[in-house]
Amino acid sequence: MTENSAAPDPVIIVWAVTWDVVLGDRAPGGTATYAARAATALGVRAYVLVAAGADADLSAFAEHELAVVRVEQTMTLEHRFDVGPLRSGRRRQRALAHPRRPLHPSDLPAHWPEPRTLILGPLLPDDVDVAAFLDRAPGAEIALLAQGLQRAVAPDGAIAELDGPTAALLDPARPEVTICLSEEEAARWEPGHSDSGDWNALVARSRCVVVTREALGAEIRTPAGSHFVPALPARVVDATGAGDVFATALILAVRAGEEVAGRLAAACGAACVERRGVAPLPARAELEARAGITPDSLRRRAQQESAQGNYS
């Protein structure tokens, strides 16, 4: 694997893949799948570790080096959407198949290198051993797409978002860790819903916290302040996975020292919602044009400067 123009190597992505069920129809999904699409679009060939059953669709990883931990069943999530004037399309999820076998650093192939960038994406509380991976990768730039750490799974499989940041979320919050959440996962502990100190504690302990806000864009909070990355105009066909695509693109671009990481990530997110399911994203040149990025705006910063991040 060689270094490319999009991100320093090596990048390791760790997640479960899923089958997503909507109105009885089954489609491949999972954060790893969308993250891999974003990496491919940015020209990054990553090392990807996934948990999957024999029936899993792994086509999204064709451009990456893939290691599969076989589980009895591929994680299967049912998605239902409440409709009506008072429900605003709220999503309800249920785990129909839940492997309960966490991915662990011991699952990484021995010949893989130490990561410079490690992207972890637990979907449920017990599918990735986050603490073990953090201990295994000292010095790495770490992104935690943390939706699974803010969920509880009932005996019948119903998935609920929790009222405040869990210990599982706060424990890995460190100066080298970027934490990514959607507004859905954090809605109950926004100011006005619970103590705003929840946010302050999380942000103070992390490199930054990224909260994706669907069609509006994303808010990025750091100990020094916060700013907003607006979404780009898009004709929405399927918004599934757009937050994962945005967050992954942002992390990869920032780690590479891109000066316009936010705009590049927004272009990836906009392209994602215009496609159904896990269809491939456009090539990088098309994404740059959509974001209004010129060659001059793509120069790299020095490594010390890029380590601080630039999400403009």
Beta strands, then each sheet from edge to edge (+ up, - down):
strand 1: 11-16
strand 2: 18-22
strand 3: 25-29
strand 4: 47-52
strand 5: 65-70
strand 6: 75-81
strand 7: 91-97
strand 8: 117-120
strand 9: 141-145
strand 10: 151-153
strand 11: 158-161
strand 12: 177-182
strand 13: 208-212
strand 14: 217-222
strand 15: 225-230
sheet 1: 5+ 4+ 1+ 8+ 9+ 12+ 13+ 14- 15+
sheet 2: 3+ 2- 6- 7+ 11- 10+
end
